[in-house]
Amino acid sequence: MTGWMISCREATRLTLEGEDRRLPLTERLSLRLHRRVCTNCRRFARQVALMREASARWRHYTED
C-alpha cells in the first residue's frame, strides 16, 4: 500500500483477504476510506457478504 488512498485492485484484495483473516487497523481504515468514495467497491463488498451468507445458509440446509 502506498499513500493514503488505495486502488480498487487493492480494495478488492483486502475485501477478499478480510474474509479469511482480521485485517490490521491501517488496512481496515484504508479500505473503509476507499469504499466511502468508490461505489463499485462498496457493491463488490456487498456481493461478497451476500455470497458468504448464502454459503452459510446452504451449509445449514445440507446439514439438516
Secondary structure, DSSP 8 states (H G I E B T S, - for coil): --SSS--HHHHHHHHHHTTTS---HHHHHHHHHHHHH-HHHHHHHHHHHHHHHHHHHHHHHHH-
